[in-house]
């Protein structure tokens, strides 16, 4: 018997070895560390009721299949068209989730085709920009389940990472990766 394992240590050593045997092949401490630091997001689209929970970024960078799935979820639900969304939006959403808690973002609007944007400008009663960043895949309208939208607005403003529009009457927040600016009521 080795000097590291005395006879009374054998049952504990066997349990340890049994535990190792249950780990998946290719397991490493680095893989466990990386998995613990993956950036994850959860979504529910309010118009289609589609749901998605996934890791979108790890220590190696953005995870392309995850970005593709999120691009599809954030498509223009009226036309079915999708675009490549700016991945920095997901970084902003992750930062907001970390700052405010909560798990699932409710998506009100992601990508908008030019036709949808034009229709919304005509029928929406204002608030839709002629050259909306939604058409470039650089904007998203959201709520965070379990978090007051005014609190979410305050956290977004504190990030200073792009545009923040607060719409308390409709209870949502516009986030974009354009220049830092804000609109809407400053206090709830």
Buried (B, 14 or more C-beta within 10 A) or exposed (E): EEEEEEEEEEEEEEEEEEEEEEEEEEEEEEEEEEEEEBBBBBBBBBEEEBEBEBEBBBEEEEBEEBBEBBBBBBBBBEBEBBBEBBBEBBBBBBBBBEBBEBEBBBBBBBBBBEEBBBBBBEEEEEBBBEEBBBBBBBBBBBBBEEBEBBBBBBBBBEBEBBBBBBBEEEEBBBBBBEEEEBEBEEEE
